[in-house]
C-alpha cells in the first residue's frame, strides 16, 4: 500500500456514481492509494468538478464513472466528459458496472474508456487498471522489476502439486510455472 501512496499520492481522482455507498466505497479505496478524492452523483456534477479543478490548477488524474450514473444518454455524457470544453487534457475514464459486459449497450464499445471494472471494486481490482491507465506499469519499470524480483524470491524453492486432467490446462499451468 505504501508503494501505491508513493505513486499516486497527491493526484486527484473523481468517483461518479448514483449510489452513495458505491461512491464512498470507491472513494475510500482511492484515498488509501493516496489520491485526493472527490465524488459526484451524476455526470453534470462531475463536469462541474472537472472544470473547477482545471480552473484552480488542480486537474483530476483519473475519473471512475458508473455506466448508469446518467441513465439513458450515458455514452453521449461520457464523450462530453472526455471532451469537456476548457479542459487542457481530459482525464482518462474508467467505467464501473454492476452488470455483466454482455448486458451493456453496444454503444459503450465506441467510447474511449480505459477500463471496464465490475462492481464491487476492491483494492486488488482497482490497482492494475490504475497503473495501466496512468502509464505506470511499463515493461522494465522500477515497480514491475521490483515486483517480479520479490515474487521470484518468495517462490524460490517452493514445490507444488498440480492435478489437472485437461491437457490444455496442463500446458498453460506448465508455462506459467516456468515463467
C-alpha positions as CSV (number, residue, x, y, z in Angstrom):
1,X,0.0,0.0,0.0
2,X,2.9,2.4,0.7
3,X,4.0,1.9,-2.9
4,X,0.6,3.0,-4.1
5,X,0.6,6.1,-1.9
6,X,4.1,6.9,-3.3
7,X,2.9,6.5,-6.9
8,X,-0.5,8.2,-6.6
9,X,-0.1,10.5,-3.6
10,X,-1.3,14.0,-4.2
11,X,-3.1,13.2,-7.5
12,X,-6.8,13.9,-7.7
13,X,-9.4,11.2,-8.5
14,X,-13.1,11.6,-9.2
15,X,-15.7,8.9,-8.3
16,X,-19.0,9.3,-10.2
17,X,-21.9,7.0,-9.2
18,X,-25.6,7.5,-8.5
19,X,-25.2,5.1,-5.5
20,X,-23.8,6.9,-2.4
21,X,-22.5,3.7,-1.0
22,X,-20.6,2.8,-4.2
23,X,-19.2,6.4,-4.4
24,X,-18.0,6.3,-0.8
25,X,-16.5,2.7,-1.1
26,X,-14.5,3.6,-4.2
27,X,-13.5,6.9,-2.7
28,X,-12.1,5.1,0.4
29,X,-10.1,2.8,-1.8
30,X,-8.7,5.6,-3.9
31,X,-7.9,7.5,-0.7
32,X,-5.9,4.5,0.6
33,X,-4.0,4.6,-2.7
34,X,-3.0,8.2,-1.8
35,X,-5.4,10.1,-4.1
36,X,-7.3,13.2,-3.1
37,X,-10.8,12.1,-3.9
38,X,-14.0,14.0,-4.8
39,X,-17.3,12.4,-5.5
40,X,-20.3,13.2,-7.8
41,X,-23.6,11.6,-8.1
42,X,-24.1,12.3,-11.8
43,X,-22.0,13.4,-14.8
44,X,-23.3,17.0,-14.7
45,X,-21.8,17.4,-11.2
46,X,-18.7,15.6,-12.4
47,X,-18.2,18.1,-15.3
48,X,-18.5,21.0,-12.8
49,X,-15.9,19.5,-10.6
50,X,-13.6,18.8,-13.5
51,X,-13.9,22.4,-14.7
52,X,-13.3,23.8,-11.3
53,X,-10.3,21.6,-10.8
54,X,-8.8,22.8,-14.1
55,X,-9.5,26.4,-13.3
56,X,-7.9,26.1,-9.9
57,X,-4.8,24.5,-11.5
58,X,-5.6,21.1,-9.8
59,X,-6.9,18.9,-12.6
60,X,-8.1,15.3,-11.9
61,X,-5.7,12.5,-12.9
62,X,-8.5,9.9,-13.4
63,X,-12.3,9.5,-13.3
64,X,-14.2,6.4,-12.2
65,X,-17.7,6.6,-13.6
66,X,-20.6,4.2,-13.2
67,X,-22.1,3.5,-16.6
68,X,-25.6,4.2,-15.2
69,X,-24.7,7.5,-13.5
70,X,-26.6,9.5,-16.1
71,X,-29.0,6.8,-17.2
72,X,-30.2,6.8,-20.8
73,X,-27.7,9.0,-22.5
74,X,-24.6,7.7,-20.8
75,X,-22.5,7.3,-24.0
76,X,-23.1,10.9,-25.0
77,X,-22.4,12.1,-21.5
78,X,-19.1,10.2,-21.3
79,X,-18.0,11.7,-24.6
80,X,-18.8,15.2,-23.3
81,X,-17.0,14.4,-20.1
82,X,-13.9,13.4,-22.0
83,X,-14.1,16.4,-24.4
84,X,-15.2,18.9,-21.9
85,X,-14.6,22.4,-23.2
86,X,-12.0,24.3,-21.3
87,X,-10.1,21.2,-20.1
88,X,-6.4,21.2,-21.3
89,X,-6.3,17.4,-21.2
90,X,-9.4,15.4,-20.1
91,X,-8.6,12.7,-17.6
92,X,-8.9,9.0,-18.5
93,X,-12.3,7.5,-17.7
94,X,-12.5,4.0,-16.1
95,X,-16.1,2.7,-16.2
96,X,-17.6,0.7,-13.4
97,X,-20.6,-1.6,-13.7
98,X,-22.7,-3.9,-11.6
99,X,-23.9,-5.9,-14.7
100,X,-22.1,-8.2,-17.0
101,X,-20.4,-7.0,-20.1
102,X,-23.0,-8.8,-22.3
103,X,-25.7,-6.7,-20.7
104,X,-24.1,-3.3,-21.5
105,X,-25.3,-1.4,-24.5
106,X,-23.2,-1.8,-27.7
107,X,-22.6,2.0,-27.7
108,X,-20.2,1.5,-24.8
109,X,-17.8,-0.2,-27.2
110,X,-17.4,3.1,-29.1
111,X,-16.4,5.1,-26.0
112,X,-12.8,5.8,-25.4
113,X,-12.7,4.3,-21.9
114,X,-9.5,2.9,-20.4
115,X,-11.0,0.0,-18.5
116,X,-14.4,-1.5,-17.5
117,X,-14.4,-2.7,-13.9
118,X,-17.0,-5.0,-12.4
119,X,-18.6,-4.0,-9.0
120,X,-17.9,-4.3,-6.2
121,X,-14.5,-2.8,-6.7
122,X,-11.8,-3.6,-4.2
123,X,-8.2,-2.6,-3.9
124,X,-6.9,-5.5,-5.9
125,X,-9.4,-5.0,-8.7
126,X,-8.7,-1.3,-9.0
127,X,-4.9,-1.2,-8.7
128,X,-3.8,-2.7,-12.0
129,X,-6.2,-0.7,-14.2
130,X,-5.0,2.5,-12.4
131,X,-1.3,1.5,-13.0
132,X,-2.0,0.8,-16.7
133,X,-4.2,3.8,-17.2
134,X,-1.8,6.3,-15.7
135,X,1.1,4.7,-17.6
136,X,2.9,3.5,-14.5
137,X,3.2,-0.2,-15.4
138,X,5.6,-0.1,-18.3
139,X,7.9,-3.0,-19.2
140,X,11.0,-2.8,-17.1
141,X,9.8,-0.1,-14.8
142,X,11.2,0.1,-11.3
143,X,7.8,-1.0,-9.9
144,X,7.5,-4.0,-12.2
145,X,11.1,-5.1,-11.8
146,X,10.9,-5.0,-8.0
147,X,7.6,-6.8,-8.1
148,X,9.0,-9.7,-10.2
149,X,12.1,-9.9,-8.1
150,X,10.1,-10.0,-4.9
151,X,7.7,-12.7,-6.3
152,X,10.7,-14.8,-7.5
153,X,12.4,-14.6,-4.1
154,X,9.1,-15.6,-2.3
155,X,8.7,-18.6,-4.6
156,X,12.3,-19.8,-4.8
157,X,12.4,-23.5,-3.7
158,X,8.7,-23.8,-3.3
159,X,7.3,-27.1,-4.5
160,X,3.7,-27.6,-5.5
161,X,1.5,-30.4,-6.9
162,X,-0.9,-29.5,-9.8
163,X,-3.6,-32.0,-10.5
164,X,-5.4,-31.3,-13.8
165,X,-6.9,-33.7,-16.3
166,X,-7.4,-31.3,-19.2
167,X,-4.3,-31.3,-21.4
168,X,-4.6,-27.6,-22.4
169,X,-4.8,-26.5,-18.8
170,X,-1.8,-28.7,-18.0
171,X,0.2,-26.9,-20.8
172,X,-0.9,-23.5,-19.5
173,X,0.0,-24.3,-15.9
174,X,3.4,-25.6,-17.0
175,X,4.2,-22.5,-19.0
176,X,3.0,-20.3,-16.1
177,X,5.2,-22.2,-13.6
178,X,8.3,-21.8,-15.9
179,X,7.8,-18.0,-16.3
